[in-house]
């Protein structure tokens, strides 16, 4: 059985930070949108040693509200969901590129069908 592929290092750092600092998927997404560095979260998360600091999840929520004027992201997705969606899109794109039509479409597809004599005769009887 093949090993499952690992996440890229920049996303793996966020997964590790989520586990280490007990963050939710929403907190991780908010921190990423704010441009935070997952390696630097430890300096912000020591509210037990420095009691004037707010706990990290509350700090992220506060910054997100201040910056984006809303409490939570509209669509919360985990890192794993994002990677699964990205892989699915890549597979679909590859499939579309693989099954390109070999023959070009006909050139005169947009031209209307030619009128027959019976159609013209029917139009002559209209009294306009």
N, C-alpha and C positions, 0 to 999 in steps of 0.2 A: 504494500500500500504506500502510495506516495505521500510525502510530507506536505501539509498545507503550506502555501507560500506565506511568508511573513509580510507584515506591513512595512512600508518604507520607514526609514529611521525617523524622519520628521513627524510622522503620524504615530509611530510606536512610542515616542517620547510623551505624546498626549495620553495614550492609553496607560502608560506607566504612572503619569501624574494623576490621572483619574483614580487609579487604585491607591496610590500612596497618600493622597490628600482627601480621599473619600468624597470626590466630586461626582455630580450627576452628569448625564450626557448633555443636559442643557447648560450646566456650568462650563463644561469643556468647550461647547460651541460658542458660548458668550465670550470666553477668554480668548479663543482663536479669532473671533471677529474683532475683538479689541486689540489684537496684535500682541498679546502677552507671550512671553517665552516660557515654555514648560519647565525649563531647567532652572528658572529664577523664581518659581513659585514657592520654594522652601523659605526664602527670605521674607515673603509676605505672609506665610502661614504659621509663624511662631507667636501666636497670640497668647499662649500659656506663659512664655517667658517674658513677653512684653505686653502687659495687660491693656495698654492703651490701643493696641491694634484690634481691629475687627476680625472675626474668623474669615478665612479665605472665601468660602462660598458667598457670604454676605458682602464681602468686599467686591467680588466680581459682579454680583447683582447691582450693587450701588454704582459702580463705574459704568455698567451697561445702561442703567437707567439714565444716568447723567449724559452719556454720549449719544445714545440712540433714542431717548425719550420714550422708551417702552420697557416693560419689565422682563419680557422673555422674547426669544426669537419666534418668528411666526411658525416656522417649521423646524422642529427639533429632530435632528438625525444623529445617530451615533457614528463614530469613526468607521466602525465595521460596516454599517449600512452604506455610508458614502463610498467605501471601497468596493462593496458588492455592486452598487449602482454603476460605478465607474467601469468595472470589469464587464458588466452586462452591456453597457453602451459601446465599449470597445469591441466586444464580440459581435454586436449587431452591425457596427460600422464595417468590420472586417467581412462579415457575411454579405453586406450590400456591395462592397467593392469586389468581392469574389464572384458574385452573380450579376455582373453588368451585362446588359443585352449585347449580343455580338453584332447583330445587324442594326444599322441606324434606322430610326423611324421613317416612314414615308414622308416625303417633302411636302406634299399637298394635302395634308390632313385637315387644315383649316378651311379649305375651299368648300363652298356649299355644293350640293349635288346639282348636276346639270338639269335644267328644266326640259320636260318632254313636251311634245306638241299638244297632248291632251290637256296639260296644265295651262298652257297659253290660251287655248280655245275656251276653257272654262272661265278664265279671267276676262275675256273679251265681252262676255255676256253681262258683266256688272255695269250698271248704268251710271257710273261716276264720270 
